[in-house]
């Protein structure tokens, strides 16, 4: 996978349809979407946009009253808590995908 976009949102809009975005909002990304299924892809996406993803997580953590990103992330699906860097990068990428899908479909 080659990522040429400057931001996650640009990359996301270039790779997913509005229908796919609505499915992500309604059912979650873990249901399986191209480019968001395999760790090799989600880790690459995370590595490319990690500062932007972290900033979004920090903003959301603060808006929900958490003191930091890790405290906020601990509230995510506990059955799938990340056990290593790869799983953590995957979880953060999925979070950003669902967050971006929600933002873009809310604009409609």
N, C-alpha and C positions, 0 to 999 in steps of 0.2 A: 504494500500500500504506500502510495506517495501522497503526502499532505502538502498542498501548496497554499492553503488558506492562512491568513494572518491571525484569525481569531477562531475560537471554537464555534461561535455562532455562524460565521461564514462557512466553515467546513460543514457544519450540521445542515444548514439550508441547501448546500450544494449536493448533499448525499441522501436526503430523506424527503419524501413527499409529505404534504399536509395530512394525508390519510395515515401514513406511518406515524407521524407525530401525534395525531389524535390517539392512535393505538397505544403509543408509549405512555401517554398521559392516563389513559383508561386502564391499561393492563400492566404497565411497567416494562422496562427495557429487558428484564430477565426472561421475558417471553421469547426472545430470540429475534434479532434484527441484524441484517447484513452489516458488517463492519463493527458490530458491537457484541459479537458472539464469542470470538476466540481471544484468549488472553494476549496472544501475539499482536492483535489489532488494538485491543483496549489499552494495553501498556504503551504502545507507540503513540496513540492519541493522547494519553495522559502525559507522556514525556514531552510531546509537542506543546501542549497547552497547560502544563502543570501550574504555572503562576496564575493564569486566568481562572483555572478550576479552584485553586486554593483561595483566591480572592473571593470568588462566589461563595464558597463554603464558609469563609470567615464572615462575610456579610450576612449570610443566612443564619449562621450560628448566633451572631449578635442580635439579629432581629427576632430570633426565637428565645432570647434570654440566656444563651449558653456563654460561658466564659472563653471557650476556645473550640476549634474545629473538632478535636478529638472527643471532647465531651458531647458535642452535637452528633458526631458520627456514631457514638456508642448507642444512640437511640434508634439507629437504623435496624433493619431486620437482623435480629440477634441469632437467628438460625444460620445465617450466612456471614458471621463476623469474620473479617479477614485474618488469616493466619500468617501471612507473609507479604512482602512488598508487592508481588504480582497481584494477589487478591485485593490488596488495598488500592492499588492503582486502578484495577478493574472497577471496584466499588465507587471510587471517586469519578471515574469516567461515566459510569451508569448514572450517578447522581446528576452530573452536569447535563447529560443527554435528556433525562426526564425534566430537569429544571428548564432547559432551553426549549424543549417541546412544549411545555406548559406556557412559557412566555410567548412563543410564536403562535400557538393556537389561541391564546387569549387575545392576541392582536386582531384576530378575525372578527 
